[in-house]
Amino acid sequence: MAVKISGVLKDGTGKPVQNCTIQLKARRNSTTVVVNTVGSENPDEAGRYSMDVEYGQYSVILQVD
């Protein structure tokens, strides 16, 4: 079953972050997710992001462009 993960990415001063990539890396196998499966999204100019992912446990990785 897919779930939606969404929010606004902000820096330590509360300003939106837009020049980065948000990655979700699966931590465990399940019937719908394989370990190390990666989903990624780039926030818009207001820092907003939204991803549809399969239910599971993920590590979150932020990579600044």
N, C-alpha and C positions, 0 to 999 in steps of 0.2 A: 504494500500500500504506500503510495507516494504521500509525502508531507511537504508543506511549503515552509521554507525558512526565509524570513525577510526582516529588514530593519534598516537602521541608518548607521553607517560607520563614521565615527568621529574621532579626532585626535585628542590628546590630553587637555587641550584648551577648549574643547567643545566645537571646533570647526569641522565641517564635513570633509571626509577624505575621499578623493575621486581617482587619484592616480595610483591605483593598486589593483591587485587581483586577489579575490577571496577564493581560496580552494578548500574543499572538503574532501578528505581522504578517508576512505572506509577503514575501520579498525578491526572488523570481524566479518567473517563469512556469514551469510544467511541464505535463505532460498532465493532472495532477490538481489543481494549485494555480494560482491566478491572483494576480498581484502585488497587494498591499494587502488580500488576504483576511485577516480578523482572527478569531481565536478567543480566548475569554476564560474565566477561571475565578476564583472567589473562594475563598481558602483557608479551611479550617474553623478552629475555635477553637484547634487545636493547630498551625496553620500548614500543614497538609497540603493538597496539591492534586494533581489528576490530569487530564490532557487526552489525548484521542485526536485526533491530527492526521495529515494526509497528510505523507509523507516530503518534505522540502525544507529550504530555508534561511529562517529567521525572525529578525526582530528581536524582542527581549523588552522590553516596556514594563510598568513597575509604576506603578499609580496609587493613591495613598492616598486613601481615602474620608474 
